Amino acid sequence: MKAIAACLALLLAVSNAFTMTSFAGSQLQQRIAAARPSTLSMEVKIVVGDGESVESALTRFKRAVGRSGHMQELKYRRYFETTQERKKRKATLARKRARIARSKMRKFAADF
């Protein structure tokens, strides 16, 4: 049993030593990252306080998931989206962001 554990530890040490970073330079990693589609961070964390109810923690978790954009991305990926559709969607979102930014600037300018 100890021999198996020692072999597993050795195998783990060897696999950690020979990672992609040890063989490939930063240029290869940059190419791989550029070829890969952009992904969302899969980390949505909440810290549950002492005495906090499950319902309030669940509500905060749902709000954090909504803010992270996971549900919106799932909606877009539910069906295949052509490049033309993706461009149209991104252009529409850019116009929406610009409109919101303009309205914020108007409100900010009205205060002064």
N, C-alpha and C positions, 0 to 999 in steps of 0.2 A: 504494500500500500504506500509506504514511504517512497519507494522507487518510482511509482507512478506519479506521485505528487512532485517529486524532484524533476521528473521528465517534463511534466506540465509546466513547472516553473521555468525550466530551461527553454522550452518551446515558446513560452510567453516572452521571455527576455530576448530571444532571438528575433521573434516577430516584431517586437517593439524597436529593436535595433535596425531592422531593415524595412523602414517605412518608405513611403514614396519620397519624402523630403530628403532622405539620405541618397537616393539615386538621382532624382530629378532636381534641376535647378529651379530658380524662381520663375524663369521664363515659361517652363512647361506648366507650372502651376497656374500662371496667369492665363495661358491658353486654355487650360481645362476650365478655369473659372469663367472665362469669356464664352466658351462654347456651351456651358451649362445655362439653362434658363434661370432667370432670377427666381429665387425661392423666398418664401416667407419664413421668418423665424418661428420655429415650432414651440418656443418657450412662452407660455402664458402662465405666470405664477401669481398667486395671491398668498398672503400670509394670514392665516386664521388666528385671530386673537383669542386670548383666554376668555372663556365664557361667551364667545360669539356663537350665535345660532347657526345651524347648518344652512338655513334658508337665506340668511344675509350673506354668508360666504358664497353660496351658490349664485346669488344675484350678482355679487361683485365679480365672480368668475365669468358669468355670462356677459357682463358689461366689458370685461377685459378682452374676451374673445371677440366681441363685436368691434372693439376699437382696433384690434390687431389686424383685422381684414381677412381672417381665415374664412368666414362664411361667405364673404363676397367673392373671394377667389374660388371657393368650391362652386359657387353659382356659375362663374364663368367657365370653369373646367368641366361642368356637368356634360356639356356637349362640345364637340370639336368646333373650334373657332378658327376661321381662316385668317390669313394675315391681313386681308382687307378689313374684315370685321374687327380685328384687334386694333388696327390703326384708327378706324372710326370710333371705337369705344374709347381709346386713349385720347383722341382729339376732343371728344365730347367731355371727358373728365377734365381735360386741360382747360377747356372753355369754362366749365363750371368752377374750377379752382380760381381762374382769373376773375370771374364775376364776383366770387366771394371776396377775393382780395381787394377788388375795386370798392366794394361796398364797405369793407372794413376801413379802407383809406378815407372814404368819404366821411364815415362816422368819426374817425380820428381827426380829420381836418376840421370838422364842424365843432369839435370840442375846443379848438384853439382860435 
